[in-house]
Amino acid sequence: MEDSRVEHVERVEELKALAAEVGQVAYSVHEYFGVGLLEKVYETALEHRLEKLGFKVERQKPLNVFDEDGYCVGEYFVDLLINDKLIVELKAAKSLAPEHLAQVLNYMKITRQPVALLINFGSYKFERRTVINSQPPLSTRSTCSTRLNSNTAKSNQELYHDN
Protein backbone atom coordinates (compact mmCIF):
# COMPACT_ATOMS: atom_id res chain seq x y z
CA MET A 1 0.00 0.00 0.00
CA GLU A 2 2.77 2.44 0.90
CA ASP A 3 4.62 1.56 -2.35
CA SER A 4 1.58 2.44 -4.47
CA ARG A 5 1.21 5.75 -2.62
CA VAL A 6 4.89 6.54 -3.23
CA GLU A 7 4.46 5.64 -6.92
CA HIS A 8 1.43 7.90 -7.13
CA VAL A 9 3.29 10.82 -5.56
CA GLU A 10 6.23 10.29 -7.93
CA ARG A 11 3.84 10.19 -10.91
CA VAL A 12 2.17 13.42 -9.79
CA GLU A 13 5.56 15.11 -9.43
CA GLU A 14 6.63 13.87 -12.88
CA LEU A 15 3.44 15.23 -14.44
CA LYS A 16 3.75 18.56 -12.60
CA ALA A 17 7.28 18.94 -14.02
CA LEU A 18 6.02 18.13 -17.52
CA ALA A 19 3.17 20.63 -17.06
CA ALA A 20 5.69 23.31 -16.08
CA GLU A 21 7.74 22.64 -19.24
CA VAL A 22 4.66 22.75 -21.47
CA GLY A 23 3.47 25.88 -19.68
CA GLN A 24 6.74 27.66 -20.46
CA VAL A 25 6.40 26.83 -24.15
CA ALA A 26 2.77 28.00 -24.08
CA TYR A 27 3.88 31.26 -22.50
CA SER A 28 6.32 31.82 -25.38
CA VAL A 29 3.46 31.21 -27.85
CA HIS A 30 1.35 33.77 -25.96
CA GLU A 31 4.17 36.31 -26.00
CA TYR A 32 4.72 35.89 -29.73
CA PHE A 33 1.11 35.87 -30.95
CA GLY A 34 -0.59 37.95 -28.27
CA VAL A 35 -4.37 37.77 -27.85
CA GLY A 36 -7.24 37.76 -30.33
CA LEU A 37 -6.57 34.63 -32.40
CA LEU A 38 -8.70 31.52 -32.59
CA GLU A 39 -7.98 28.71 -30.13
CA LYS A 40 -7.02 26.45 -33.07
CA VAL A 41 -4.16 28.79 -34.02
CA TYR A 42 -2.67 28.64 -30.52
CA GLU A 43 -3.18 24.87 -30.48
CA THR A 44 -1.29 24.45 -33.77
CA ALA A 45 1.52 26.78 -32.67
CA LEU A 46 1.91 25.02 -29.32
CA GLU A 47 1.88 21.60 -30.99
CA HIS A 48 4.53 22.75 -33.48
CA ARG A 49 6.85 24.18 -30.83
CA LEU A 50 6.50 21.16 -28.53
CA GLU A 51 7.22 18.73 -31.37
CA LYS A 52 10.32 20.76 -32.30
CA LEU A 53 11.50 20.22 -28.72
CA GLY A 54 10.99 16.45 -29.00
CA PHE A 55 7.66 16.03 -27.21
CA LYS A 56 5.08 13.58 -28.52
CA VAL A 57 1.90 15.61 -29.15
CA GLU A 58 -1.55 14.33 -30.09
CA ARG A 59 -4.19 16.90 -31.08
CA GLN A 60 -7.91 16.43 -30.49
CA LYS A 61 -7.39 13.08 -28.77
CA PRO A 62 -10.78 11.31 -28.40
CA LEU A 63 -11.80 10.17 -24.92
CA ASN A 64 -14.75 7.86 -24.41
CA VAL A 65 -17.10 8.22 -21.44
CA PHE A 66 -18.48 5.03 -19.88
CA ASP A 67 -21.48 4.29 -17.71
CA GLU A 68 -20.96 2.21 -14.56
CA ASP A 69 -21.58 -1.04 -16.49
CA GLY A 70 -18.93 -0.17 -19.10
CA TYR A 71 -21.36 1.00 -21.78
CA CYS A 72 -19.89 3.83 -23.88
CA VAL A 73 -22.21 6.85 -23.54
CA GLY A 74 -20.22 9.47 -25.43
CA GLU A 75 -16.88 11.02 -26.20
CA TYR A 76 -14.90 14.19 -25.67
CA PHE A 77 -11.81 15.48 -27.42
CA VAL A 78 -8.78 16.69 -25.44
CA ASP A 79 -7.03 19.59 -27.16
CA LEU A 80 -3.53 18.16 -26.64
CA LEU A 81 -2.13 15.01 -25.08
CA ILE A 82 1.59 15.32 -24.36
CA ASN A 83 3.86 12.26 -24.14
CA ASP A 84 0.79 9.99 -23.73
CA LYS A 85 0.20 11.31 -20.22
CA LEU A 86 -0.46 15.04 -19.82
CA ILE A 87 -3.83 16.48 -20.78
CA VAL A 88 -3.63 20.09 -21.99
CA GLU A 89 -6.86 22.01 -22.44
CA LEU A 90 -6.60 25.31 -24.28
CA LYS A 91 -8.92 28.31 -24.23
CA ALA A 92 -9.02 31.65 -26.03
CA ALA A 93 -11.44 33.36 -23.67
CA LYS A 94 -11.51 36.69 -21.83
CA SER A 95 -10.67 34.73 -18.65
CA LEU A 96 -10.80 31.22 -17.30
CA ALA A 97 -14.21 30.27 -15.91
CA PRO A 98 -15.41 27.56 -13.50
CA GLU A 99 -16.80 25.53 -16.40
CA HIS A 100 -13.31 25.36 -17.92
CA LEU A 101 -12.01 23.81 -14.72
CA ALA A 102 -14.99 21.43 -14.60
CA GLN A 103 -14.22 20.31 -18.16
CA VAL A 104 -10.60 19.54 -17.26
CA LEU A 105 -11.60 17.70 -14.07
CA ASN A 106 -13.98 15.54 -16.08
CA TYR A 107 -11.23 14.70 -18.58
CA MET A 108 -9.00 13.74 -15.67
CA LYS A 109 -11.66 11.46 -14.18
CA ILE A 110 -12.30 9.79 -17.53
CA THR A 111 -8.60 9.15 -18.17
CA ARG A 112 -7.55 8.56 -14.54
CA GLN A 113 -4.87 11.22 -14.89
CA PRO A 114 -3.94 13.01 -11.66
CA VAL A 115 -2.54 16.16 -13.30
CA ALA A 116 -3.65 18.31 -16.25
CA LEU A 117 -2.85 21.74 -17.63
CA LEU A 118 -5.43 24.44 -18.42
CA ILE A 119 -4.15 27.36 -20.50
CA ASN A 120 -5.93 30.52 -21.64
CA PHE A 121 -4.48 32.49 -24.55
CA GLY A 122 -7.40 34.94 -24.75
CA SER A 123 -6.43 37.20 -21.87
CA TYR A 124 -3.76 39.89 -22.02
CA LYS A 125 -2.38 38.34 -18.84
CA PHE A 126 -1.27 34.77 -19.61
CA GLU A 127 -3.33 32.26 -17.61
CA ARG A 128 -1.99 28.80 -16.84
CA ARG A 129 -3.40 26.42 -14.24
CA THR A 130 -1.95 23.11 -13.19
CA VAL A 131 -4.90 21.05 -12.00
CA ILE A 132 -4.34 18.18 -9.57
CA ASN A 133 -7.22 15.80 -8.98
CA SER A 134 -7.22 12.84 -6.65
CA GLN A 135 -10.83 11.81 -7.21
CA PRO A 136 -11.37 8.27 -8.47
CA PRO A 137 -12.26 7.81 -12.16
CA LEU A 138 -15.84 7.54 -13.40
CA SER A 139 -15.32 4.02 -14.73
CA THR A 140 -12.62 1.36 -14.76
CA ARG A 141 -13.82 -0.34 -17.96
CA SER A 142 -12.83 0.48 -21.51
CA THR A 143 -15.06 -1.34 -23.96
CA CYS A 144 -15.23 1.29 -26.76
CA SER A 145 -11.58 2.28 -27.24
CA THR A 146 -8.21 2.50 -25.54
CA ARG A 147 -8.06 4.74 -22.47
CA LEU A 148 -5.08 6.30 -20.79
CA ASN A 149 -3.57 4.38 -17.87
CA SER A 150 -2.49 5.80 -14.53
CA ASN A 151 -2.82 5.34 -10.81
CA THR A 152 -5.79 6.69 -8.89
CA ALA A 153 -5.42 8.49 -5.62
CA LYS A 154 -7.04 7.61 -2.31
CA SER A 155 -8.76 10.84 -1.29
CA ASN A 156 -11.46 12.93 -2.95
CA GLN A 157 -9.50 16.18 -2.76
CA GLU A 158 -9.20 18.58 -5.70
CA LEU A 159 -6.44 21.15 -5.95
CA TYR A 160 -6.30 24.05 -8.36
CA HIS A 161 -2.89 25.67 -8.66
CA ASP A 162 -2.03 29.00 -10.25
CA ASN A 163 1.31 28.96 -12.01
Secondary structure by P-SEA (a helix, b strand, c coil): caaaaaaaaaaaaaaaaaaaaaaaaaaaaaaaccccccaaaaaaaaaaaaaaaccccccbbbbbbbccccccccbbbbcccccccbbbbbbbcccccaaaaaaaaaaaaaacccbbbbbbcccccbbbbbbbbcccccccccccbbbbbbbbbcccbbbbbcc
